[in-house]
Amino acid sequence: MGLLDQPRAKLATLPTPLHLAERLSAELGGPRIYLKRDDLTGLAFGGNKTRKLEYLVGDARTLGATHLITTGGAQSNHARQTAAAARWAGMTPVLVINSSTPQPALQGNLLLDQLFGAEIHLVTSEAERAQKMDELAADLRDSGAVPYIIPGGGSNGVGALGYVAAMLELQGQLYEQHIAPKRVYFAAGGGGTHGGIAVGGALFGVDYDLVGVLVEDTSAEGIERAFTVAAWCAERLGIANPVDKAALIADDSQVGAGYGIPTDACLEAIRLLARTEGVLLDPVYTAKAFAGLIADIRAGMFTADDSVVFIHTGGAPALFAMVDMIAPILG
Ligand SMILES: Cc1ncc(COP(=O)(O)O)c(C=O)c1O
């Protein structure tokens, strides 16, 4: 089934703006940095998950779902946006949240999950998530409801369609604004965004590099994940996987001590974008991704005349749950 025929719920405010960040570009001494504002997709503070959820909720509606079940950590942006999307579609949100503490702080994303009235089921580790979701789905089926399970991060072939469509949108904007970027940067976690971008990039014949900056794991693992999701996504589209695995780029230079642990470079990026452009990055995903771009600029990869695009995938609600990390950079 081609992209246009895929069931889609019009959740997002699109197209998101693509604009030149002049002060930021000047501060970093070039290249011309364009921000693709997917933090402004709408739906409960926006972010990349809105695009994925357009296709996931579309699929769920086609199947007659009454409940959306998904999973993540206490500060999962995906869980927050899925809870909102469920309410938007008249479904009940059910969240399996893994937390090492029995009472995670009621802040940021978790606060919003509860405001959406999500049914929250705590598990102690990531390893328990999938089984718990299956159990909850079985119970719901027994009671006559129709559950629809969305994997963590919405990173499956259906969710990735959102970023195939995003590449079409980006290509149109680049054409309209006469921008020929050398590279496009974005944060990469579960691989759904990267997989969709890679499929879109291949289908629409982009001639710039697509750089997923990892927030966990190694470059080899990031490439494997993106390629796997790309294959699922192509299958959903009914085409052979158009992605050349050897051309995938997954930069693991910004992971630091691990997922969710801020690095000095990511904290510098948060402060820089806030103070030059009034744009909020988050410490888990987007600040590490932007730090990857800064590192490449400082390594001399670009001239002042080059253009690059940074796809801002959202995540700012988590800032409120990370006061201890942010406070030291306020001065
Ligand atoms: C703000 C933000 N950016 C980027 C990502 C990475 O997206 P993906 O899981 O598709 O790699 C996430 C995932 O949760 C996110 O919340």
The ligand as an SDF file (V2000), in Angstrom:
LIG
                    3D

 16 16  0  0  0  0  0  0  0  0999 V2000
   12.6320   14.1420   21.7070 C   0  0  0  0  0  0  0  0  0  0  0  0
   13.0140   12.9000   20.9930 C   0  0  0  0  0  0  0  0  0  0  0  0
   13.8570   12.9810   19.9490 N   0  0  0  0  0  0  0  0  0  0  0  0
   14.2610   11.8800   19.2840 C   0  0  0  0  0  0  0  0  0  0  0  0
   13.8270   10.6310   19.6530 C   0  0  0  0  0  0  0  0  0  0  0  0
   14.3480    9.4460   18.9060 C   0  0  0  0  0  0  0  0  0  0  0  0
   13.3870    8.8970   18.0860 O   0  0  0  0  0  0  0  0  0  0  0  0
   13.4680    7.3890   17.6210 P   0  0  0  0  0  0  0  0  0  0  0  0
   13.0480    6.5540   18.7860 O   0  0  0  0  0  0  0  0  0  0  0  0
   12.5330    7.3070   16.5050 O   0  0  0  0  0  0  0  0  0  0  0  0
   14.8780    7.0870   17.2510 O   0  0  0  0  0  0  0  0  0  0  0  0
   12.9400   10.4840   20.7340 C   0  0  0  0  0  0  0  0  0  0  0  0
   12.4710    9.1480   21.1460 C   0  0  0  0  0  0  0  0  0  0  0  0
   11.8120    8.9650   22.1330 O   0  0  0  0  0  0  0  0  0  0  0  0
   12.5120   11.6530   21.4190 C   0  0  0  0  0  0  0  0  0  0  0  0
   11.6640   11.5780   22.4560 O   0  0  0  0  0  0  0  0  0  0  0  0
  1  2  1  0
  2  3  1  0
  2 15  2  0
  3  4  2  0
  4  5  1  0
  5  6  1  0
  5 12  2  0
  6  7  1  0
  7  8  1  0
  8  9  2  0
  8 10  1  0
  8 11  1  0
 12 13  1  0
 12 15  1  0
 13 14  2  0
 15 16  1  0
M  END
$$$$
